[in-house]
Amino acid sequence: MISEHDTAPPEDLTDAVYAYAVLLRNEAAERAARELRGVDGLPVRILCGAGTAAVVSDVPAESFTEEAIAQRLDDITGLERLARDHHQVIAELATLTAVLPLRLATVYLDDDSLLRRLHTDARHFRATLGQLEGHDEWGVKIYAQPPSTAPPPEDRPRSGRDYLRARRTSRDGHDLVLRAAADLGSRVDRTLMEANLATDVRHHRPQPATLSAKPGENVVNAAYLVPRQHARSFRDRVELLAAGTDGVRLEITGPWAPYSFASPPPEQTATADPAIPRTTP
């Protein structure tokens, strides 16, 4: 959504600037960007600042007003298309240089307003991109899979006491595998950081079971910032740790652009300054 101190009335708006990411200046990435198509199939270009650059598309301003964005969010098909277009641009360029992804639907009034942001937050952008350079994001999900405690037909409980005992056994087994999954997550964190196989970690909320086609309760949903040269060792170490833990299922995904580690400048998290472009949640 567009929000700047000098924003013109909606009827006067023609084009706005959709921003995908901030990246370190890189000739290969800048050449590749010229061949890409972004949101709504529009061309992608590079807007160069001092040491950093923004990846952008020129978009019709009326398509990214607050009302227009709300309509996209309500339309699951339109939202999925927007998210896919946004991600594909970032993923392509992340293979060529350090990329700081911006949130979906970050839109500026014009080039000058975005260049001002690049200048104001130049120190933050350079520091963050320096940490991300040469790294990818990898996801690790750990699921608890309690063993079935349903007795065979010939051993079905024949009394209320037997039934309560079976329920207690089932509950205790469930609690055990939940603890085992959580303990495995802690060991993975500690081992990876101590071995320098990951330089940072973010823990996200566990995903609901409805989002997984496989059985089990998601207990750990972590993202790791992994040096590219250690990717194989990272996977091997996580799989080795999980192999000795009963009752859990492991899921490793990646490599991804470092979305989980793309923290905004501090003032963007502490204030609702209208000079900061509004983004979707």
C-alpha positions, 0 to 999 in steps of 0.5 A, spaced: 500 500 500 502 506 498 503 511 504 508 517 503 508 524 506 507 527 499 502 522 497 498 525 491 490 523 491 488 517 488 485 520 482 492 523 480 496 517 481 499 513 475 505 508 477 507 506 483 514 502 485 513 495 488 519 493 491 521 486 492 528 486 496 534 490 497 540 487 495 548 488 495 550 491 488 552 485 483 553 486 476 550 479 475 544 480 479 543 486 475 543 483 469 539 477 471 533 482 473 532 485 467 530 478 464 525 477 470 518 478 470 514 480 477 507 481 480 502 481 474 507 479 469 510 486 469 518 487 468 523 487 473 528 493 474 534 495 479 534 501 483 541 503 485 543 506 491 549 507 495 552 500 495 545 497 495 540 496 490 532 495 490 529 490 486 522 493 483 517 493 478 513 499 476 505 498 477 499 501 476 498 505 483 490 504 483 492 496 483 496 497 490 491 502 494 489 499 501 482 497 498 485 494 492 490 490 496 485 488 501 481 485 495 487 481 493 488 478 500 480 476 500 481 472 494 485 466 495 487 465 488 489 472 487 493 472 493 497 466 491 499 469 484 501 475 488 506 471 493 508 466 487 510 472 483 514 476 489 517 469 491 520 467 484 523 474 483 527 474 490 529 466 489 532 468 482 536 473 485 538 470 491 542 465 487 547 471 485 547 475 491 545 477 498 538 478 498 534 482 503 527 480 502 521 485 503 514 483 505 509 482 500 506 488 497 511 493 499 509 499 495 512 506 494 510 512 491 516 513 486 523 512 485 525 518 490 521 515 496 524 508 495 531 511 494 530 516 501 529 509 504 535 506 502 539 512 504 536 513 511 537 505 513 543 504 509 547 502 515 542 497 517 541 494 510 549 493 509 550 490 516 544 485 514 546 483 507 553 482 510 550 477 515 546 474 509 551 473 504 553 466 502 548 463 507 541 460 505 535 459 509 533 451 511 527 449 515 527 444 520 520 441 522 520 436 528 513 432 528 511 428 534 508 421 532 505 417 538 505 410 537 498 407 537 495 404 544 489 401 541 489 394 544 487 388 539 480 386 539 481 380 544 484 385 549 479 390 549 478 393 556 472 390 559 471 394 565 471 402 567 478 401 570 481 398 564 478 403 560 481 409 564 488 405 565 488 405 557 487 412 556 492 414 562 497 409 558 495 413 551 496 420 554 503 418 558 505 416 551 503 422 547 506 426 553 513 422 552 513 423 544 512 431 545 517 431 550 522 427 545 520 432 539 522 438 544 528 435 546 530 433 539 529 441 537 533 443 543 539 438 541 539 440 534 539 448 536 545 447 540 549 442 536 548 446 529 551 452 533 556 449 536 559 446 530 558 452 526 553 449 521 548 455 522 549 462 524 542 464 526 536 460 528 528 463 528 523 459 531 516 460 528 509 457 531 508 450 530 504 449 524 497 446 525 496 439 523 491 441 517 497 444 513 500 437 513 498 431 509 502 426 513 501 424 520 504 427 527 503 433 531 508 439 529 512 441 535 518 444 532 518 449 526 525 452 526 529 456 520 536 456 520 541 461 517 546 456 514 553 457 510 552 455 503 558 451 504 556 447 510 549 445 507 550 438 506 553 437 513 547 441 516 542 436 513 547 430 515 547 432 522 540 434 523 538 427 520 543 423 525 540 427 531 533 425 529 535 418 527 536 416 535 529 419 537 523 414 537 516 417 536 518 423 531 518 425 524 523 430 521 522 434 515 528 438 512 526 444 507 531 448 503 535 452 501 530 458 501 532 466 500 533 468 508 525 470 509 526 469 516 532 473 517 530 479 513 529 484 519 526 491 518 530 497 520 529 498 528 525 504 527 520 500 522 518 495 528 517 501 533 513 506 530 508 507 525 511 513 521 507 514 515 513 515 511 514 507 512 511 504 506 505 499 509 505 492 507 501 486 508 501 482 514 
